[in-house]
Amino acid sequence: MRIFKNIIVKRPCRAMADGITSGLYPGRPDYELALAQHDAYIEALKKCSVDVTILPADENYPDSCFVEDPAVLTERCAIITNPGAASRNGETTSIEEAVRKFYPDDRIKHIVFPGTLEGGDVMMCGEHFFVGKSERTNAEGIRQFAEILSKYGYTCSEVKLSEVLHLKTGVNYLENNNMLVSGEFIDKAEFAQYNKFIVPEEEAYAANCIWVNGTVIVPAGYPTVLAVVESMGYNVITVDTSEYRKLDGGLSCLSLRF
Ligand code: CIR
């Protein structure tokens, strides 16, 4: 079984109110509530036998609490991405600094212009990585990513998306061949080999659950998904992410697990 030893999170900043949003989940994030939810998220992670590194808030980057996007961390290498969202592109500098404490220099690679890629588009399933081609991740970014991964014995394939922000907005792997799928991903041939659990449209946000060492963290307020995940036999923890949802962010976006 795969084991995560470390998790990196970054505290939300007050400027998060100016973060990017599609408006799908209306409202401006309440900063104090977001901080309390972040505390609860960290507490949940700590129950999963991992060391949690907590980076300080960075007011220069409203979306910087979504640490999943500027890096992809694997057992064998770290890849610093090149986020496609202009206001987020500079987030890579401080993430790389944090990542250097865990990986030797020769195992830290980069996605470079004209390639763009955000970690939310990357779903790791064992030694294979699915990468969403999205508004944020382009073909050249995927090509560079695949080239880097191949040097470390990993494989990679592209998944086209048209409706959601990132690949993992709509599909998440929970290990043990189990996958939560919603919307445009339900019938994708790429995922036919997995035990697919279909997320109903009204609970689509909860397709973004995370597996951490045998526990699955589920966003609060989605009873169908909660029951489905419990029925899979996992230990389950719920965490309220309402303030992050207003910025199209979910549970996976708030951490780097490796
Ligand atoms: C953004 O649009 O970039 C942020 N407001 C949300 C990022 C969510 N990250 C993710 O799905 N990995």
Residues whose N, C-alpha, C, O or C-beta is under 5 A from the ligand:
A	BS01	CIR	G19 I20 T21 D63 F66 E68 D69 G120 H166 L247 D248 G249 C253
